[in-house]
């Protein structure tokens, strides 16, 4: 259940992220592996406490130990101001404009997704390309950057569902507290108990 | 001059002061100062403008568990600070660029409890003897301000040894050690950790080229040490706080200081003023902004800590910024000047097979120093360039970064998945990074930006920096040589680049226009003459005798070595001389003093 995106926006964003970082048969697309969930959690970060900006630690629990990434960390009051400004924009508030007005990610996504339209996912590839080309650079930059974050960042942030992005590149992610043996470091053999290689 | 320790706990005002010394910054310099001064019985208050993610400030001062193998929060979401929107910095190459050409993240060394020590991968080499006498040993260079240090390697050696013990440095000085290393009074506290796989290719190739690679001295435990475990090779090292505390710098020193009961650490305390008395020659304390107050309440409250001594350890960017903002210490007009980085020559090679350099073990396990020492070919290259000499830096045999950083390089489109799978810029990449000696130039400096401020209305620090042609000539000599080593090691393609980038094409460099190096050096150089230096040979401001600088801003030259161990050793020396104590020569026992049960 999305917290900030409407179901239609979520569907459009999923398709747009898949166009930006597509499934090529080996590596999955950024959208179909949860990219829109990643963005939704970021745009709605302050609807929960602590906000979903910095995941917890020390261990993910995927290679032993207690799973603690879900316990997001508190922000300081000023860190909250910085992240709210990135997400919500400055809105004319002087306290948020020492470097000038900031257009927030919520507005950039809302405007970009409106240009793409609710029927975006139903268009043919040429139609989708034309709509994407009609969006602004800020939106397309965010789409790509957040697509990379989603697909190859830790799954706790909402993308890279079930480690699908990492599986595509044989990347193990967090291996604490197991770590690697000295032999695995020095000999360079492929060995990953979870990926089965 | 010293009034001696008040033998009070850090929180209790005695004789009109809150503590014997207030320390600004909790990185390797400030943490070392805290440990040395508290061991001598002094009470200290350590201020840091950043958050505390490092250790509990309540006994037994265990880890907080905030560090984790999470690429997003460490490399994309600024957890270690400074947040570039809250605390922007500005950059220009020369005055001809106007007020600035960039605003944002400029050499952002972490602003967090533990400072730069948290993100570093812990390569901790000592300097060589001749680094302390560059002018005498090698002579002047036109356009640069080459100086001898006012102290020698021998003066510093006992404190190098102490810093290695406090942090816990793993290395080797035997037949397999660095043949160019300076003399040592004793062995490393620990043996080196596991060699990374890629060095099985690069080390033999470097040796075939007549170079002398060696196992990097590293502040990463290879065995249990000081109650902290051996590194388990998780691979998230450079840019990450260690989730198991296998890196000692600076958690070891801060914890030791806290355990004395004489140290109070105050996070989110942004020092904005060093308070001086009516004479202007004596500091009485430090004022800071309490950043725990919410922005809605207006400007943060100002808090004053009164102290007999001030130790400024905010790093070579923030320390001169504070001095310039406060207006003290600058009768020589040298504060902020002679800013140095390391000129990074990046020699990159692609391999047919995965190197695992980005995912397993320490970030770098081997170095070579040959381009610091030089040879006949390097002397000939200097002559060709019209320079008296060339000095490069340590060459780090290492790999690349994580997959998010790699993914961002390739750009959107249908090629992206194949590029990631191929991973020519991560798993199949090998990088020689030379941290080249950067010559001091008075026009390279930190000053206060005329109009850009941080969110609290304080002028942003501004970098004005362009490289001396010595750095470029060194790169031109060493770059092709290292490319041939990589080819011999099996690379199928190689390329040489640099940070800062060369030419106007630098605007498109993924590392940006400004130097990417986090080795920030100079800006408050030490010397024997108050007319042309900021601090005396003991690190104290010539103008304000009870303010001591304990970070890399005091370095008169950059050398070609990472600055951390040397700045910690200098901090130890300065604080021992201030407190009248001697370096502890008892090695920290492996496994103690913190028992696992205490954690």
Interface residues (C-beta under 8 A of the other chain):
Chain A: X20 X21 X22 X23 X24 X25 X26 X27 X28 X53 X54 X55 X56 X57 X58 X59 X60 X68 X69 X73 X76 X77 X78 X79 X81 X82 X85 X86 X95 X98 X99 X102 X140 X143 X144 X145 X147 X148 X149 X151 X152 X153 X154 X156 X157 X165 X166 X168 X169 X171 X172 X173 X174 X175 X176 X177 X178 X179 X180 X181 X182 X184 X185 X186 X187 X188 X190
Chain B: X51 X53 X63 X65 X66 X67 X68 X69 X70 X71 X72 X73 X76 X77 X79 X83 X85 X86 X88 X103 X193 X194 X195 X196 X197 X198 X200 X231 X232 X233 X234 X235 X236 X243 X244 X268 X291 X292 X293 X294 X295 X354 X355 X356 X359 X360 X361 X402 X403 X404 X406 X407 X408 X411 X412 X413 X414 X416 X417 X418 X420 X421 X423 X427 X452 X453 X454 X455 X457
